[in-house]
Amino acid sequence: MPGTPGPEGAASAEPGGLAGRLGPVGLVLAGGISVQFGAALAVGLMPRAGVFGVVTLRLVVAALILAAVCRPRLRGHSRADWGTVIAFAVALAGMNALFYQAAARIPIGPAVTLEVLGPLVLSVIASRRLVNLLWAGLALAGVFLLSGGGFGTLDPVGMVYALAAGVMWAAYIVFSARTGRRFPKADGLALAMLVASVLILPFGIVDSGAKLLDPSILLLGSAIAVLSSVLPYTLELLALRRLPASTFAVLMSLEPAIAAAAGFLVLSQTLTLSQSAAIALVIAASVGAVRTQVGRGKGRVARADGPRRWSRIVRTSRPAEPRPAEPGPGEPRSAEPRPAASRPAQE
């Protein structure tokens, strides 16, 4: 990406640079703010470009930037490799399309709150501990409050879209991990983004047509791609160099609150007291599930594997950093560890 180092360059940033000025916690929070304000900007663009038009611009621009930075190889991959990339791309495209359909109908704070239930349920299932029933109960109570006790205050279609986006988010996490094991660096993510942009492009053309080429719409769409994908990926990559994975996961659980703030500041979306309480309950459930999983894993999981492990359990945005490919005959074996990537290209 122009003016921003790629994964390896970002990892080696000088302490006196951006990472040193903000600190790891500040970098994670800045990434979350970037994602949610990007989502708010996307909602504002929807009346002009349409929902699928915004999703198309978001994915196409992000895919082109990732392809330029990562330069993934197209040859030398097995059918199983490509099958994993395609599944990852379907989850990626579906997650974005469904979330934006939800955001077009309900405030983005409740939309993100409902969406985060997907990774939360995945976390509860993965841990298989009775205490997680408490976190599941808190999350369900939050959903009940958001629905007004009977889907009276929010558009039920928007809520269904948000819940479906959460399902796709959980699938995204699973296939992110599988893709990371099959491709070096961020090549799998770059390829999946390219495939996802091809999958969504026909919908964008039908929905928006020539509007996609309008200079102002194209500029705003590019800004959404940078705010929602490129910038958060870089900031979180820097943060994970110095931040424990458990702390990172807890910070990511605050995103529904950040989304609610973005909706209020950018779109003047106000929430009722019950909706605010619902967001707080879901955040508490997410933090509780994360902390439970941390306690279970202490002493058994090396910290070097922490970011990769957590990115498969909670919304650590997002795809796990791939394991390095095995060197070919005559190639030197690198001992340098790679930082984990975290942020999905979503919202």
C-alpha positions in Angstrom: 0.0 0.0 0.0 1.4 3.5 -0.8 3.2 5.0 2.1 2.6 1.9 4.3 5.0 -1.0 4.8 3.8 -4.5 4.0 3.5 -7.2 6.6 7.2 -7.7 7.0 8.0 -4.0 6.8 5.4 -3.2 9.4 6.7 -5.7 11.8 10.1 -4.1 11.8 8.9 -0.6 12.4 11.1 1.6 14.6 10.0 2.0 18.2 10.0 5.8 17.7 7.6 5.7 14.8 3.8 5.3 14.9 3.9 2.3 17.2 6.1 4.1 19.7 3.9 7.2 19.8 0.6 5.4 20.3 1.6 2.3 22.2 0.2 -1.2 21.5 -3.2 -0.5 23.1 -3.5 2.8 21.3 -2.8 1.0 18.0 -5.5 -1.6 18.6 -8.0 1.1 19.6 -7.0 3.2 16.5 -7.6 0.2 14.3 -11.1 -0.4 15.8 -12.0 3.3 15.4 -10.8 3.1 11.8 -13.0 0.1 11.1 -16.2 1.4 12.6 -15.8 4.9 11.2 -15.2 3.3 7.8 -18.5 1.5 8.3 -20.3 4.7 9.2 -18.8 6.3 6.1 -20.1 3.3 4.1 -23.6 3.8 5.4 -23.5 7.4 4.4 -22.5 6.4 0.8 -25.2 3.8 0.4 -28.0 6.2 -0.8 -25.8 7.2 -3.7 -24.0 4.0 -4.6 -26.3 1.3 -3.2 -25.4 -1.4 -0.7 -23.8 -3.8 -3.2 -22.1 -0.9 -4.9 -20.4 0.1 -1.6 -19.4 -3.5 -0.9 -18.0 -3.9 -4.4 -15.8 -0.8 -4.1 -14.7 -1.8 -0.7 -13.6 -5.3 -1.8 -12.2 -4.4 -5.2 -10.0 -1.5 -3.9 -8.8 -3.5 -0.9 -8.0 -6.5 -3.1 -6.0 -4.4 -5.5 -4.0 -2.9 -2.6 -3.3 -6.3 -1.0 -2.3 -7.8 -4.4 0.1 -4.9 -5.0 1.7 -5.3 -1.6 1.7 -9.1 -1.3 2.2 -10.1 -4.9 0.8 -13.6 -4.4 1.8 -16.4 -6.7 -1.0 -17.8 -8.9 0.8 -21.0 -9.8 2.0 -23.9 -7.8 -1.1 -24.4 -5.7 -3.1 -27.6 -5.3 -6.8 -28.0 -5.9 -7.2 -28.3 -2.1 -5.4 -24.9 -1.7 -7.7 -23.2 -4.2 -10.7 -24.8 -2.6 -9.7 -23.3 0.7 -9.2 -19.9 -0.9 -12.6 -20.0 -2.6 -14.3 -21.0 0.6 -12.5 -18.2 2.4 -13.5 -15.8 -0.3 -17.2 -16.8 -0.1 -17.1 -16.2 3.6 -15.4 -12.9 3.1 -17.8 -11.6 0.4 -20.9 -12.9 2.3 -19.7 -11.3 5.6 -19.3 -7.9 4.0 -22.5 -8.0 1.9 -24.7 -9.2 4.8 -23.2 -6.7 7.3 -23.8 -3.8 5.0 -27.3 -5.0 4.3 -27.9 -4.9 8.1 -26.2 -1.5 8.5 -28.5 -0.1 5.8 -31.5 -1.0 8.0 -30.4 -0.7 11.7 -27.9 1.5 13.5 -24.3 0.2 13.2 -23.9 -0.2 17.0 -26.6 -2.9 17.3 -25.5 -4.4 13.9 -22.0 -5.0 15.1 -23.3 -6.3 18.4 -25.4 -8.9 16.7 -22.7 -9.7 14.3 -20.1 -10.4 17.0 -22.3 -13.2 18.3 -20.9 -15.4 15.5 -17.3 -15.4 16.8 -18.7 -15.5 20.4 -20.6 -18.7 19.7 -17.6 -20.1 18.0 -15.5 -19.3 21.1 -18.1 -20.9 23.4 -18.2 -24.1 21.3 -14.4 -24.2 21.1 -13.9 -24.0 24.8 -16.5 -26.6 25.8 -16.7 -25.3 29.4 -19.8 -24.9 31.5 -18.9 -21.4 32.5 -19.4 -20.3 28.9 -23.1 -21.0 29.3 -23.0 -17.8 31.5 -21.5 -15.8 28.6 -24.0 -17.3 26.2 -26.8 -16.3 28.5 -25.5 -12.7 28.8 -25.3 -12.6 25.0 -28.8 -13.9 24.6 -30.1 -11.3 27.1 -28.4 -8.6 25.0 -30.1 -9.9 21.9 -33.5 -9.9 23.8 -32.9 -6.2 24.8 -31.9 -5.2 21.3 -35.1 -6.7 19.9 -37.2 -4.8 22.5 -38.5 -8.1 23.8 -40.3 -8.8 20.5 -38.4 -7.1 17.6 -40.4 -3.9 18.1 -37.6 -1.3 18.0 -35.3 -2.5 15.3 -36.0 -3.7 11.8 -36.2 -7.5 12.1 -34.8 -8.0 8.6 -31.8 -5.9 9.5 -31.3 -8.0 12.6 -31.5 -11.2 10.6 -28.9 -9.8 8.2 -26.6 -9.0 11.1 -26.9 -12.4 12.6 -26.2 -14.0 9.2 -23.1 -11.8 8.9 -22.0 -13.2 12.3 -22.4 -16.8 10.9 -20.2 -15.8 8.0 -17.8 -14.1 10.3 -17.4 -17.4 12.2 -16.8 -19.2 8.9 -14.3 -16.5 8.0 -12.3 -17.2 11.1 -12.3 -21.0 10.4 -11.2 -20.6 6.8 -8.7 -17.9 7.6 -6.8 -20.3 9.8 -6.9 -23.0 7.1 -5.7 -20.6 4.5 -2.9 -19.4 6.7 -1.6 -23.0 7.0 -1.5 -23.4 3.3 -0.1 -20.1 2.0 3.1 -18.1 2.9 2.9 -14.6 4.4 -0.5 -13.0 3.5 -0.8 -14.5 0.1 -3.9 -16.5 1.0 -5.7 -13.4 2.2 -4.7 -11.5 -1.0 -6.0 -14.3 -3.2 -9.2 -14.6 -1.2 -9.8 -10.9 -1.5 -9.3 -11.0 -5.3 -11.8 -13.9 -5.6 -14.3 -12.2 -3.3 -14.1 -9.0 -5.4 -14.8 -11.1 -8.5 -17.8 -12.8 -6.8 -19.4 -9.5 -5.6 -18.7 -7.5 -8.8 -21.8 -8.7 -10.8 -24.0 -7.7 -7.9 -22.4 -4.2 -7.7 -22.8 -3.7 -11.4 -26.5 -4.6 -11.3 -27.1 -2.5 -8.2 -25.1 0.6 -9.1 -24.0 0.4 -12.8 -22.1 3.4 -14.0 -22.3 5.0 -10.5 -19.3 2.9 -9.6 -17.2 5.0 -12.0 -18.3 8.3 -10.6 -15.1 10.0 -9.3 -16.6 11.2 -6.0 -18.1 7.7 -5.3 -14.9 6.0 -6.3 -12.9 8.2 -4.0 -15.2 7.6 -1.0 -15.3 3.9 -1.8 -11.5 3.8 -1.8 -11.4 5.7 1.6 -13.8 3.0 3.0 -11.5 0.2 1.8 -8.5 1.9 3.4 -10.3 2.7 6.7 -11.9 -0.7 7.0 -9.2 -3.0 5.8 -5.8 -1.7 5.0 -5.2 0.7 7.9 -6.5 -1.6 10.7 -4.5 -4.5 9.4 -1.3 -2.5 9.6 -2.0 -1.0 13.0 -2.9 -4.3 14.6 0.1 -6.0 13.0 2.3 -3.4 14.8 0.4 -3.8 18.1 0.7 -7.6 18.1 4.5 -7.2 18.2 4.2 -6.0 21.8 0.8 -6.8 23.1 -0.3 -10.2 24.6 -2.9 -11.9 22.5 -5.4 -12.1 25.4 -5.3 -8.3 25.9 -5.7 -7.8 22.1 -8.8 -10.1 22.1 -10.4 -8.2 25.0 -9.8 -4.9 23.3 -11.4 -6.2 20.1 -14.5 -7.0 22.2 -15.1 -3.3 22.6 -15.9 -2.8 18.9 -19.7 -2.8 19.4 -19.3 0.3 21.7 -16.9 1.9 19.2 -19.5 1.2 16.4 -22.2 2.8 18.5 -20.0 5.9 19.0 -19.2 6.1 15.3 -22.9 5.8 14.4 -23.8 8.6 16.8 -21.0 11.0 15.7 -21.1 10.4 11.9 -24.7 9.4 11.3 -26.5 10.9 14.4 -27.8 7.4 15.3 -29.0 7.5 18.9 -29.6 4.4 21.0 -32.2 3.8 23.7 -31.2 2.9 27.2 -32.1 -0.7 26.6 -30.1 -0.9 23.4 -27.1 0.6 25.2 -27.5 -2.0 28.0 -27.7 -4.7 25.4 -24.4 -3.7 23.8 -22.8 -3.7 27.3 -24.1 -7.2 27.9 -22.7 -8.6 24.7 -19.4 -6.9 25.3 -19.3 -8.4 28.8 -20.1 -11.8 27.3 -17.3 -11.5 24.7 -14.7 -10.4 27.3 -15.8 -13.2 29.6 -15.5 -15.8 26.9 -12.0 -14.5 26.0 -10.8 -14.5 29.6 -12.1 -18.0 30.1 -10.3 -19.2 27.1 -7.1 -17.5 28.3 -7.3 -19.2 31.7 -7.8 -22.5 30.1 -4.8 -22.1 27.7 -2.3 -20.7 30.3 0.7 -22.9 30.6 -0.2 -24.9 27.5 0.1 -22.5 24.7 3.4 -20.7 23.9 3.0 -17.0 23.6 4.4 -17.1 20.1 1.3 -19.0 19.0 -1.0 -16.7 20.9 -2.1 -14.2 18.2 -2.6 -17.0 15.7 -4.7 -19.1 18.2 -6.8 -16.1 19.3 -7.5 -15.0 15.7 -9.3 -18.4 15.3 -11.5 -17.9 18.4 -12.5 -14.3 18.5 -12.6 -11.4 16.1 -9.0 -10.8 16.0 -10.2 -9.3 12.4 -9.5 -11.1 11.0 -7.2 -13.7 9.5 -4.4 -15.5 11.3 -1.0 -14.9 10.0 0.0 -17.8 7.7 2.7 -20.1 8.7 5.8 -19.8 6.6 6.0 -22.1 3.6 8.5 -24.9 3.7 11.7 -23.9 1.8 12.3 -25.6 -1.5 15.4 -27.6 -2.4 18.5 -25.4 -2.0 16.7 -22.5 -0.3 17.8 -21.3 3.1 15.5 -21.9 6.0 14.6 -18.6 7.7 14.4 -18.6 11.5 12.8 -15.2 11.8 9.3 -15.4 13.4 6.4 -13.6 11.7 3.8 -11.6 13.5 0.2 -12.6 13.3 -2.3 -10.7 11.2 -5.6 -10.1 12.8 -8.2 -7.9 11.2 -10.8 -9.4 8.7 -11.4 -7.2 5.8 -14.9 -6.5 7.1 -17.2 -3.7 8.1 
